[in-house]
Amino acid sequence: MPKRILAVDDEPSIVKLVTAALTAFTTAQAKWWGINNISCALFGLPVNLIVTVVVSLVTPAPSKEMQDFIDNVRIPKGETLMAEK
């Protein structure tokens, strides 16, 4: 018979202890500089927009060959499997 490390009565208290520790850890991580995690979008969205614009301006435009390839991939080919009746 396999040996048990914890008794049956100890498991709920261990689960509660681990759950409380994880909750405390994630709450502390979610409140950087006292900002709630949902409010972070107020900062993240403008930063994302600025980074997107800067990267678009700094990187070169794709070649005509690459643009044609992407346009060709987007055009569906073959027979229609599910047509409207």
N, C-alpha and C positions, 0 to 999 in steps of 0.2 A: 504494500500500500504506500502511495507517495506521501512524503512528509509535507505538511502545510506549515508555512512560515507564520501566517497570521491565523488567529482563531476566527471563527465565524462572527463572533460578536465584535471583533476589532475592525472588520471591513467597513462598516458605515462611517465610523469615526475617521478612518484613514481617507476615505473618499471625500468626506466633508473637509478634512484638513487640506487635501490636495486641491479641491475645488476652490476653497477660500484663498489659498496661496496663488493659484492661477488668476483668480479674479483680481486680487490685489496687484499682481504683476501687470496684467493687461490694462487695468485702470491707470496705473502709474505711467505706462508707456503711451497711453492714448492722450494724456494731458500734458503734452510738451508745452512749456511756457504758459501753462494755465489755459490752453485753448482746447475746447471740446473737439472730439473727432469729427463731428458733422460740420463745425465751423471751419475746419481746415480747407474745405472746398472754396471758401472765400479767398484763400491765398493760393491754392493750387491751380485753380482755373486761369487766373491772369498770368501766373508764371508759365503754365503750359502754353498759353497763347503766345507769349513773348518768345519762348524757346522755339516754338514751331516757326514763327516768322523769321527769327534769326537763322535757324538752320536752313530754311528755304532760300534765304538771301545769300548765304555763304556757300552752299553747295551748287555745283553746276547743273544746268538743266539736262535732262536725259537726251540722248541722241535721237535723231529721227528714226533710226532703225529700232531702238528700244520702244519708242512711242508707238510705232506701227505694230510691233510684236504684242504690246499690251492691248492695243485696240483689237487685234486679231484674236487674242485670247478671250476677250469680252463678248465677241460675237458668237452666239450659239450655232452649232452645226449639227446635222443629223436629223433624224425624224422626231416628230413630237410624240412623246409617250403618253401624256395626259392632256388631251384637247378638251376644250369646253364644248358642251353639247347644246 
